[in-house]
């Protein structure tokens, strides 16, 4: 009986350590970061992806407000960990990179530069901005910078479609809504 209790305590300790090591951004937020209203996140809830984790909102108007000044609203939430070094990311516009309409924050400028130089090393899967399908980014993935944001494509055909009307496929962050 004593051995069983000891094993159970060990399992509980390991579970607690694992839970403590998970980034705060992976836990669904229970309040809208814009209005503070209580929310119950679900599959159809308005959201934005920040460092690979969803940030949920009470409505689409709040998503628009967030896009205008994401750092203002991320101060109350954790933006998660730097995708390069795993350190806590800082919600700072100077440390922000937008890749395929998703926000990424870093712990340093060097980390942002590292991801831009070799995205395949740090971002294993992205959503193509045209087809909306997930793909594995590689060093050969078609790429384009547009309006200060980075876009990677699953195929050359997808990039060609994007090039014809890029504004149709982008989400702009850091510009206040009129």
N, CA, C and O of each residue as an XYZ file, in Angstrom:
712
protein
N       0.819     -1.199      0.000
C       0.000      0.000      0.000
C       0.864      1.264      0.000
O       0.567      2.234     -0.698
N       1.926      1.235      0.786
C       2.834      2.375      0.878
C       3.499      2.640     -0.476
O       3.667      3.793     -0.872
N       3.878      1.570     -1.182
C       4.496      1.712     -2.501
C       3.522      2.325     -3.503
O       3.921      3.130     -4.344
N       2.265      1.954     -3.419
C       1.249      2.506     -4.321
C       1.068      3.998     -4.066
O       0.948      4.777     -5.012
N       1.049      4.401     -2.810
C       0.929      5.837     -2.489
C       2.125      6.608     -3.001
O       1.979      7.704     -3.544
N       3.285      6.053     -2.835
C       4.500      6.708     -3.302
C       4.480      6.869     -4.820
O       4.829      7.931     -5.337
N       4.075      5.825     -5.530
C       3.976      5.894     -6.991
C       2.944      6.927     -7.417
O       3.167      7.674     -8.369
N       1.808      6.972     -6.710
C       0.759      7.936     -7.025
C       1.264      9.367     -6.823
O       0.997     10.242     -7.645
N       1.990      9.602     -5.736
C       2.553     10.940     -5.470
C       3.552     11.328     -6.558
O       3.600     12.482     -6.984
N       4.351     10.354     -7.003
C       5.318     10.622     -8.067
C       4.602     11.027     -9.349
O       5.009     11.977    -10.018
N       3.537     10.309     -9.691
C       2.759     10.634    -10.893
C       2.151     12.032    -10.762
O       2.199     12.814    -11.712
N       1.581     12.357     -9.599
C       1.016     13.688     -9.379
C       2.083     14.768     -9.505
O       1.830     15.817    -10.096
N       3.264     14.528     -8.962
C       4.357     15.499     -9.061
C       4.773     15.720    -10.502
O       4.997     16.855    -10.924
N       4.878     14.631    -11.262
C       5.237     14.750    -12.674
C       4.168     15.503    -13.465
O       4.491     16.327    -14.321
N       2.907     15.222    -13.181
C       1.808     15.914    -13.868
C       1.830     17.401    -13.536
O       1.629     18.233    -14.421
N       2.067     17.742    -12.290
C       2.127     19.149    -11.895
C       3.300     19.850    -12.569
O       3.172     20.988    -13.020
N       4.442     19.172    -12.637
C       5.607     19.765    -13.297
C       5.353     19.981    -14.783
O       5.738     21.010    -15.338
N       4.705     19.016    -15.427
C       4.376     19.157    -16.846
C       3.417     20.312    -17.066
O       3.622     21.110    -17.981
N       2.379     20.423    -16.254
C       1.411     21.513    -16.391
C       2.083     22.861    -16.189
O       1.762     23.823    -16.887
N       3.014     22.943    -15.239
C       3.705     24.207    -14.978
C       4.626     24.591    -16.125
O       4.901     25.774    -16.325
N       5.107     23.606    -16.883
C       6.036     23.906    -17.966
C       5.340     24.326    -19.251
O       5.994     24.840    -20.159
N       4.030     24.121    -19.352
C       3.306     24.518    -20.559
C       3.184     26.023    -20.618
O       2.915     26.650    -19.593
N       3.373     26.636    -21.795
C       3.231     28.080    -21.893
C       1.809     28.517    -21.596
O       0.845     27.824    -21.922
N       1.698     29.682    -20.970
C       0.384     30.197    -20.594
C      -0.515     30.396    -21.809
O      -1.735     30.269    -21.704
N       0.077     30.706    -22.963
C      -0.738     30.962    -24.153
C      -1.449     29.708    -24.640
O      -2.420     29.804    -25.391
N      -0.974     28.509    -24.217
C      -1.634     27.304    -24.660
C      -2.952     27.076    -23.933
O      -3.820     26.356    -24.427
N      -3.103     27.681    -22.773
C      -4.362     27.574    -22.042
C      -5.330     28.588    -22.654
O      -4.981     29.756    -22.824
N      -6.529     28.149    -22.979
C      -7.507     29.044    -23.605
C      -7.846     30.186    -22.653
O      -8.109     29.972    -21.470
N      -7.834     31.392    -23.188
C      -8.202     32.539    -22.363
C      -9.709     32.504    -22.099
O     -10.494     32.152    -22.980
N     -10.095     32.866    -20.900
C     -11.506     32.796    -20.505
C     -12.199     34.153    -20.558
O     -13.398     34.259    -20.298
N     -11.420     35.206    -20.905
C     -11.983     36.552    -21.027
C     -11.466     37.189    -22.309
O     -10.311     37.002    -22.690
N     -12.329     37.934    -22.960
C     -11.942     38.654    -24.168
C     -10.851     39.657    -23.793
O     -11.040     40.441    -22.863
N      -9.716     39.653    -24.493
C      -8.651     40.591    -24.146
C      -8.990     42.055    -24.450
O      -8.307     42.958    -23.966
N     -10.014     42.293    -25.229
C     -10.393     43.668    -25.575
C     -11.425     44.216    -24.595
O     -11.235     45.300    -24.043
N     -12.510     43.485    -24.372
C     -13.591     43.992    -23.511
C     -13.522     43.468    -22.086
O     -14.100     44.059    -21.174
N     -12.820     42.366    -21.893
C     -12.796     41.735    -20.578
C     -14.001     40.852    -20.312
O     -14.117     40.275    -19.231
N     -14.902     40.738    -21.286
C     -16.101     39.918    -21.116
C     -15.723     38.447    -20.986
O     -14.793     37.976    -21.640
N     -16.445     37.734    -20.143
C     -16.225     36.297    -19.994
C     -16.620     35.603    -21.295
O     -17.640     35.929    -21.902
N     -15.801     34.646    -21.710
C     -16.076     33.888    -22.933
C     -15.854     32.405    -22.666
O     -15.128     32.016    -21.751
N     -16.488     31.608    -23.476
C     -16.261     30.170    -23.460
C     -15.753     29.811    -24.851
O     -16.544     29.627    -25.776
N     -14.429     29.713    -24.999
C     -13.865     29.437    -26.329
C     -14.360     28.116    -26.891
O     -14.492     27.119    -26.181
N     -14.626     28.142    -28.180
C     -15.067     26.952    -28.883
C     -14.568     26.976    -30.308
O     -13.889     27.925    -30.698
N     -14.877     25.971    -31.096
C     -14.358     25.887    -32.458
C     -14.789     27.034    -33.370
O     -14.090     27.350    -34.332
N     -15.924     27.657    -33.083
C     -16.378     28.757    -33.940
C     -16.140     30.129    -33.302
O     -16.618     31.136    -33.824
N     -15.416     30.184    -32.194
C     -15.135     31.461    -31.526
C     -14.170     32.292    -32.356
O     -13.238     31.747    -32.947
N     -14.379     33.613    -32.410
C     -13.410     34.471    -33.096
C     -12.042     34.337    -32.424
O     -11.946     34.290    -31.198
N     -10.983     34.275    -33.243
C      -9.650     34.090    -32.677
C      -8.572     34.622    -33.595
O      -8.796     34.833    -34.787
N      -7.401     34.835    -33.024
C      -6.163     35.120    -33.746
C      -5.116     34.174    -33.192
O      -5.156     33.801    -32.019
N      -4.188     33.794    -34.038
C      -3.105     32.912    -33.602
C      -1.896     33.764    -33.216
O      -1.455     34.627    -33.975
N      -1.373     33.501    -32.020
C      -0.194     34.197    -31.519
C       0.804     33.142    -31.055
O       0.519     32.359    -30.149
N       1.955     33.130    -31.674
C       3.000     32.138    -31.393
C       2.443     30.716    -31.423
O       2.800     29.869    -30.605
N       1.567     30.485    -32.382
C       1.039     29.148    -32.595
C      -0.127     28.751    -31.706
O      -0.616     27.625    -31.806
N      -0.584     29.647    -30.838
C      -1.701     29.333    -29.942
C      -2.838     30.322    -30.191
O      -2.587     31.490    -30.488
N      -4.086     29.864    -30.074
C      -5.214     30.777    -30.311
C      -5.448     31.730    -29.142
O      -5.337     31.351    -27.976
N      -5.774     32.968    -29.482
C      -6.263     33.953    -28.527
C      -7.716     34.181    -28.933
O      -7.997     34.549    -30.073
N      -8.638     33.960    -27.992
C     -10.065     34.023    -28.302
C     -10.654     35.374    -27.920
O     -10.161     36.060    -27.024
N     -11.734     35.741    -28.633
C     -12.420     37.019    -28.441
C     -13.920     36.785    -28.330
O     -14.431     35.729    -28.704
N     -14.618     37.797    -27.806
C     -16.066     37.668    -27.656
C     -16.796     37.913    -28.978
O     -17.904     37.415    -29.178
N     -16.173     38.681    -29.882
C     -16.842     38.997    -31.150
C     -15.815     39.409    -32.203
O     -14.649     39.643    -31.884
N     -16.248     39.494    -33.441
C     -15.356     39.881    -34.535
C     -14.907     41.333    -34.446
O     -13.818     41.666    -34.915
N     -15.731     42.213    -33.848
C     -15.310     43.600    -33.671
C     -14.084     43.682    -32.769
O     -13.205     44.518    -32.981
N     -14.028     42.813    -31.761
C     -12.870     42.794    -30.859
C     -11.619     42.282    -31.581
O     -10.508     42.726    -31.289
N     -11.796     41.360    -32.513
C     -10.665     40.894    -33.316
C     -10.099     42.078    -34.100
O      -8.882     42.248    -34.170
N     -10.971     42.893    -34.687
C     -10.524     44.068    -35.443
C      -9.778     45.050    -34.551
O      -8.756     45.604    -34.956
N     -10.280     45.269    -33.343
C      -9.603     46.165    -32.394
C      -8.225     45.605    -32.034
O      -7.239     46.341    -31.992
N      -8.167     44.315    -31.780
C      -6.907     43.648    -31.448
C      -5.896     43.821    -32.572
O      -4.731     44.127    -32.320
N      -6.334     43.627    -33.804
C      -5.428     43.747    -34.947
C      -4.823     45.145    -35.056
O      -3.700     45.302    -35.533
N      -5.556     46.147    -34.619
C      -5.053     47.519    -34.676
C      -3.903     47.788    -33.728
O      -3.056     48.634    -34.015
N      -3.853     47.093    -32.610
C      -2.797     47.314    -31.612
C      -2.640     46.055    -30.763
O      -2.968     46.068    -29.576
N      -2.144     44.971    -31.354
C      -2.109     43.702    -30.620
C      -1.309     43.759    -29.318
O      -1.674     43.114    -28.336
N      -0.236     44.519    -29.309
C       0.609     44.572    -28.114
C      -0.151     45.147    -26.920
O       0.061     44.722    -25.784
N      -1.020     46.095    -27.171
C      -1.827     46.695    -26.096
C      -2.642     45.619    -25.378
O      -2.738     45.624    -24.150
N      -3.215     44.716    -26.130
C      -4.087     43.699    -25.551
C      -3.311     42.469    -25.069
O      -3.786     41.742    -24.197
N      -2.141     42.237    -25.623
C      -1.338     41.099    -25.185
C      -0.648     41.348    -23.854
O      -0.149     40.412    -23.228
N      -0.615     42.599    -23.416
C      -0.017     42.880    -22.110
C      -0.753     42.140    -20.998
O      -0.156     41.768    -19.988
N      -2.053     41.931    -21.190
C      -2.862     41.232    -20.182
C      -2.800     39.712    -20.355
O      -3.255     38.971    -19.483
N      -2.249     39.251    -21.458
C      -2.134     37.811    -21.746
C      -0.670     37.486    -21.999
O       0.144     38.382    -22.220
N      -0.352     36.246    -21.966
C       0.988     35.827    -22.350
C       1.008     35.563    -23.846
O       0.147     34.842    -24.350
N       1.978     36.133    -24.575
C       2.073     35.793    -25.998
C       2.728     34.436    -26.223
O       2.976     34.047    -27.364
N       3.010     33.718    -25.145
C       3.644     32.403    -25.272
C       5.149     32.521    -25.273
O       5.713     33.487    -24.759
N       5.790     31.534    -25.851
C       7.245     31.496    -25.858
C       7.808     31.796    -27.233
O       7.173     31.540    -28.256
N       9.001     32.337    -27.236
C       9.738     32.614    -28.465
C       9.870     31.312    -29.247
O      10.326     30.310    -28.695
N       9.478     31.305    -30.525
C       9.547     30.067    -31.310
C      10.977     29.625    -31.630
O      11.185     28.514    -32.117
N      11.953     30.476    -31.363
C      13.338     30.130    -31.654
C      14.040     29.558    -30.422
O      14.601     28.464    -30.479
N      14.009     30.292    -29.315
C      14.744     29.862    -28.124
C      13.866     29.275    -27.029
O      14.373     28.640    -26.104
N      12.544     29.481    -27.120
C      11.655     28.943    -26.095
C      11.533     29.803    -24.856
O      10.814     29.440    -23.925
N      12.217     30.934    -24.823
C      12.099     31.863    -23.696
C      10.764     32.595    -23.787
O      10.146     32.608    -24.851
N      10.307     33.205    -22.692
C       9.065     33.987    -22.778
C       9.190     35.083    -23.848
O      10.163     35.837    -23.868
N       8.211     35.154    -24.713
C       8.192     36.177    -25.764
C       7.715     37.492    -25.174
O       6.993     37.509    -24.177
N       8.123     38.594    -25.794
C       7.712     39.918    -25.328
C       6.727     40.529    -26.317
O       7.008     40.582    -27.515
N       5.570     40.992    -25.830
C       4.600     41.629    -26.738
C       5.042     43.050    -27.082
O       4.576     44.027    -26.497
N       5.944     43.132    -28.038
C       6.557     44.397    -28.443
C       6.521     44.435    -29.970
O       6.949     43.481    -30.620
N       6.021     45.511    -30.542
C       5.918     45.619    -32.002
C       7.275     45.443    -32.676
O       7.341     44.938    -33.796
N       8.355     45.850    -32.015
C       9.691     45.702    -32.585
C      10.128     44.237    -32.618
O      11.056     43.885    -33.345
N       9.467     43.385    -31.839
C       9.799     41.960    -31.789
C       8.680     41.111    -32.401
O       8.550     39.926    -32.095
N       7.882     41.729    -33.262
C       6.742     41.048    -33.898
C       7.091     40.711    -35.340
O       7.696     41.512    -36.053
N       6.699     39.518    -35.752
C       6.807     39.107    -37.140
C       5.474     38.471    -37.506
O       4.960     37.623    -36.777
N       4.923     38.880    -38.629
C       3.676     38.285    -39.102
C       4.039     37.320    -40.223
O       4.635     37.703    -41.230
N       3.666     36.066    -40.025
C       3.939     35.015    -41.010
C       2.611     34.344    -41.343
O       1.948     33.773    -40.477
N       2.244     34.427    -42.609
C       0.987     33.821    -43.085
C      -0.189     34.207    -42.192
O      -0.995     33.363    -41.798
N      -0.269     35.487    -41.885
C      -1.373     36.078    -41.123
C      -1.421     35.629    -39.669
O      -2.465     35.738    -39.026
N      -0.326     35.135    -39.149
C      -0.242     34.774    -37.740
C       0.860     35.592    -37.084
O       1.913     35.840    -37.672
N       0.589     36.004    -35.853
C       1.563     36.804    -35.109
C       2.590     35.916    -34.417
O       2.253     34.893    -33.821
N       3.836     36.326    -34.510
C       4.914     35.672    -33.773
C       5.685     36.748    -33.034
O       6.066     37.767    -33.609
N       5.910     36.507    -31.746
C       6.703     37.407    -30.904
C       7.927     36.647    -30.427
O       7.907     35.425    -30.286
N       8.991     37.395    -30.183
C      10.276     36.804    -29.850
C      10.829     37.389    -28.562
O      10.310     38.370    -28.030
N      11.886     36.769    -28.077
C      12.545     37.286    -26.877
C      13.658     38.265    -27.250
O      14.137     39.009    -26.393
N      14.077     38.274    -28.528
C      15.149     39.178    -28.961
C      15.054     39.415    -30.470
O      14.378     38.679    -31.189
N      15.746     40.457    -30.929
C      15.805     40.739    -32.367
C      16.539     39.623    -33.107
O      16.203     39.304    -34.247
N      17.536     39.033    -32.457
C      18.291     37.948    -33.087
C      17.387     36.751    -33.381
O      17.551     36.082    -34.401
N      16.443     36.486    -32.497
C      15.526     35.366    -32.723
C      14.596     35.641    -33.900
O      14.325     34.747    -34.701
N      14.109     36.871    -34.005
C      13.253     37.231    -35.147
C      14.028     37.059    -36.451
O      13.496     36.531    -37.427
N      15.281     37.503    -36.465
C      16.118     37.371    -37.659
C      16.376     35.901    -37.986
O      16.410     35.524    -39.157
N      16.559     35.071    -36.957
C      16.805     33.641    -37.180
C      15.598     32.978    -37.837
O      15.756     32.167    -38.749
N      14.398     33.317    -37.381
C      13.205     32.722    -37.981
C      13.034     33.192    -39.421
O      12.672     32.404    -40.295
N      13.294     34.474    -39.670
C      13.174     34.976    -41.049
C      14.169     34.297    -41.971
O      13.862     34.032    -43.133
N      15.362     34.012    -41.459
C      16.407     33.397    -42.276
C      16.108     31.934    -42.582
O      16.379     31.466    -43.688
N      15.554     31.212    -41.617
C      15.318     29.778    -41.799
C      13.984     29.365    -41.178
O      13.970     28.689    -40.150
N      12.862     29.759    -41.787
C      11.561     29.460    -41.190
C      11.280     27.964    -41.056
O      10.584     27.547    -40.130
N      11.811     27.159    -41.967
C      11.556     25.721    -41.911
C      12.113     25.098    -40.638
O      11.622     24.066    -40.180
N      13.120     25.712    -40.076
C      13.732     25.193    -38.847
C      12.833     25.418    -37.635
O      12.874     24.641    -36.682
N      12.020     26.477    -37.664
C      11.235     26.864    -36.489
C       9.731     26.716    -36.666
O       9.006     26.557    -35.683
N       9.257     26.765    -37.896
C       7.821     26.654    -38.171
C       7.600     25.426    -39.038
O       7.834     25.464    -40.246
N       7.161     24.361    -38.440
C       7.023     23.111    -39.182
C       5.805     23.101    -40.092
O       5.831     22.485    -41.157
N       4.746     23.772    -39.684
C       3.509     23.751    -40.461
C       2.926     25.158    -40.509
O       2.890     25.867    -39.504
N       2.478     25.543    -41.684
C       1.813     26.827    -41.877
C       0.526     26.591    -42.661
O       0.320     25.527    -43.246
N      -0.325     27.601    -42.657
C      -1.540     27.567    -43.467
C      -1.316     28.453    -44.677
O      -1.016     29.638    -44.534
N      -1.458     27.893    -45.855
C      -1.290     28.655    -47.087
C      -2.337     29.768    -47.097
O      -3.519     29.495    -46.889
N      -1.926     31.025    -47.337
C      -2.891     32.130    -47.285
C      -3.937     32.088    -48.395
O      -4.991     32.711    -48.264
N      -3.677     31.382    -49.462
C      -4.626     31.310    -50.577
C      -5.558     30.112    -50.434
O      -6.780     30.260    -50.480
N      -4.989     28.943    -50.264
C      -5.800     27.722    -50.232
C      -6.371     27.422    -48.847
O      -7.316     26.645    -48.712
N      -5.787     28.045    -47.818
C      -6.177     27.821    -46.408
C      -5.873     26.401    -45.950
O      -6.404     25.953    -44.933
N      -5.026     25.689    -46.688
C      -4.640     24.330    -46.307
C      -3.286     24.352    -45.618
O      -2.405     25.142    -45.957
N      -3.144     23.470    -44.649
C      -1.900     23.342    -43.917
C      -0.848     22.668    -44.795
O      -1.163     21.760    -45.564
N       0.413     23.121    -44.676
C       1.506     22.503    -45.414
C       2.774     22.588    -44.575
O       2.876     23.403    -43.658
N       3.721     21.746    -44.901
C       5.015     21.761    -44.224
C       5.918     22.732    -44.952
O       6.211     22.555    -46.134
N       6.354     23.746    -44.251
C       7.225     24.745    -44.858
C       8.632     24.157    -44.978
O       9.128     23.499    -44.063
N       9.261     24.411    -46.125
C      10.630     23.949    -46.369
C      11.462     25.136    -46.844
O      10.937     26.226    -47.069
N      12.740     24.913    -46.991
C      13.608     25.984    -47.493
C      13.282     26.321    -48.943
O      13.657     27.388    -49.430
N      12.585     25.417    -49.640
C      12.207     25.645    -51.040
C      10.787     26.190    -51.206
O      10.347     26.435    -52.329
N      10.072     26.381    -50.103
C       8.695     26.890    -50.207
C       8.700     28.270    -50.855
O       9.499     29.127    -50.476
N       7.816     28.493    -51.831
C       7.719     29.846    -52.402
C       7.438     30.858    -51.291
O       6.693     30.574    -50.353
N       8.035     32.025    -51.409
C       7.990     33.020    -50.340
C       7.859     34.418    -50.921
O       8.346     34.700    -52.017
N       7.199     35.283    -50.177
C       7.111     36.687    -50.563
C       6.902     37.541    -49.323
O       6.195     37.152    -48.393
N       7.524     38.704    -49.327
C       7.234     39.698    -48.302
C       6.259     40.693    -48.924
O       6.462     41.161    -50.044
N       5.214     41.006    -48.193
C       4.234     41.972    -48.677
C       3.762     42.806    -47.501
O       3.320     42.271    -46.485
N       3.858     44.119    -47.646
C       3.452     45.070    -46.604
C       4.085     44.744    -45.250
O       3.448     44.871    -44.204
N       5.342     44.324    -45.292
C       6.078     44.040    -44.070
C       5.757     42.695    -43.440
O       6.254     42.391    -42.356
N       4.947     41.896    -44.091
C       4.587     40.590    -43.565
C       5.191     39.505    -44.454
O       5.400     39.714    -45.649
N       5.468     38.350    -43.860
C       6.075     37.232    -44.580
C       4.990     36.236    -44.993
O       4.109     35.894    -44.205
N       5.072     35.789    -46.218
C       4.114     34.801    -46.712
C       4.864     33.651    -47.373
O       5.736     33.852    -48.218
N       4.497     32.440    -46.962
C       5.038     31.215    -47.539
C       3.871     30.450    -48.143
O       2.756     30.484    -47.623
N       4.139     29.762    -49.243
C       3.074     29.116    -49.994
C       3.362     27.635    -50.179
O       4.516     27.210    -50.242
N       2.295     26.864    -50.265
C       2.415     25.422    -50.462
C       2.894     25.100    -51.869
O       3.487     24.047    -52.101
N       2.635     26.016    -52.820
C       3.034     25.756    -54.208
C       3.258     27.069    -54.943
O       2.840     28.133    -54.486
N       3.924     26.978    -56.090
C       4.137     28.151    -56.941
C       2.806     28.675    -57.472
O       2.635     29.883    -57.639
N       1.871     27.777    -57.737
C       0.552     28.186    -58.221
C      -0.157     29.067    -57.190
O      -0.773     30.075    -57.537
N      -0.063     28.680    -55.949
C      -0.684     29.456    -54.880
C      -0.060     30.855    -54.798
O      -0.771     31.845    -54.623
N       1.251     30.932    -54.924
C       1.931     32.231    -54.893
C       1.502     33.092    -56.079
O       1.338     34.303    -55.930
N       1.320     32.493    -57.244
C       0.887     33.232    -58.437
C      -0.494     33.840    -58.211
O      -0.744     34.984    -58.590
N      -1.382     33.077    -57.597
C      -2.726     33.583    -57.295
C      -2.631     34.738    -56.291
O      -3.309     35.754    -56.444
N      -1.800     34.580    -55.279
C      -1.589     35.630    -54.279
C      -1.063     36.897    -54.948
O      -1.557     37.993    -54.682
N      -0.066     36.750    -55.810
C       0.559     37.898    -56.474
C      -0.440     38.721    -57.278
O      -0.263     39.931    -57.424
N      -1.488     38.086    -57.803
C      -2.483     38.794    -58.618
C      -3.365     39.716    -57.772
O      -3.845     40.729    -58.279
N      -3.587     39.393    -56.508
C      -4.457     40.214    -55.648
C      -4.097     39.990    -54.180
O      -4.899     39.432    -53.432
N      -2.906     40.414    -53.755
C      -2.437     40.096    -52.403
C      -3.309     40.645    -51.273
O      -3.456     39.996    -50.238
N      -3.884     41.828    -51.462
C      -4.695     42.417    -50.386
C      -5.907     41.557    -50.033
O      -6.471     41.685    -48.946
N      -6.293     40.703    -50.935
C      -7.427     39.809    -50.701
C      -7.078     38.722    -49.674
O      -7.971     38.122    -49.076
N      -5.790     38.474    -49.475
C      -5.374     37.337    -48.653
C      -4.663     37.713    -47.351
O      -4.282     36.831    -46.581
N      -4.482     38.995    -47.102
C      -3.690     39.355    -45.922
C      -4.546     39.902    -44.786
O      -5.646     40.418    -44.985
N      -3.989     39.765    -43.595
C      -4.526     40.393    -42.392
C      -3.473     41.409    -41.978
O      -2.302     41.062    -41.824
N      -3.875     42.650    -41.798
C      -2.923     43.698    -41.434
C      -2.986     43.924    -39.930
O      -4.062     44.113    -39.363
N      -1.827     43.902    -39.297
C      -1.720     44.160    -37.869
C      -1.019     45.491    -37.649
O      -0.129     45.868    -38.412
N      -1.419     46.193    -36.613
C      -0.739     47.426    -36.254
C      -1.287     48.661    -36.931
O      -0.696     49.734    -36.815
N      -2.381     48.544    -37.623
C      -3.047     49.711    -38.224
C      -4.425     49.832    -37.610
O      -5.213     48.886    -37.639
N      -4.713     50.983    -37.060
C      -5.999     51.198    -36.396
C      -7.134     51.142    -37.404
O      -7.033     51.690    -38.501
N      -8.205     50.481    -37.026
C      -9.398     50.422    -37.884
C     -10.042     51.802    -37.937
O     -10.064     52.512    -36.931
N     -10.574     52.197    -39.116
C     -11.181     53.526    -39.218
C     -12.463     53.632    -38.389
O     -13.097     54.687    -38.366
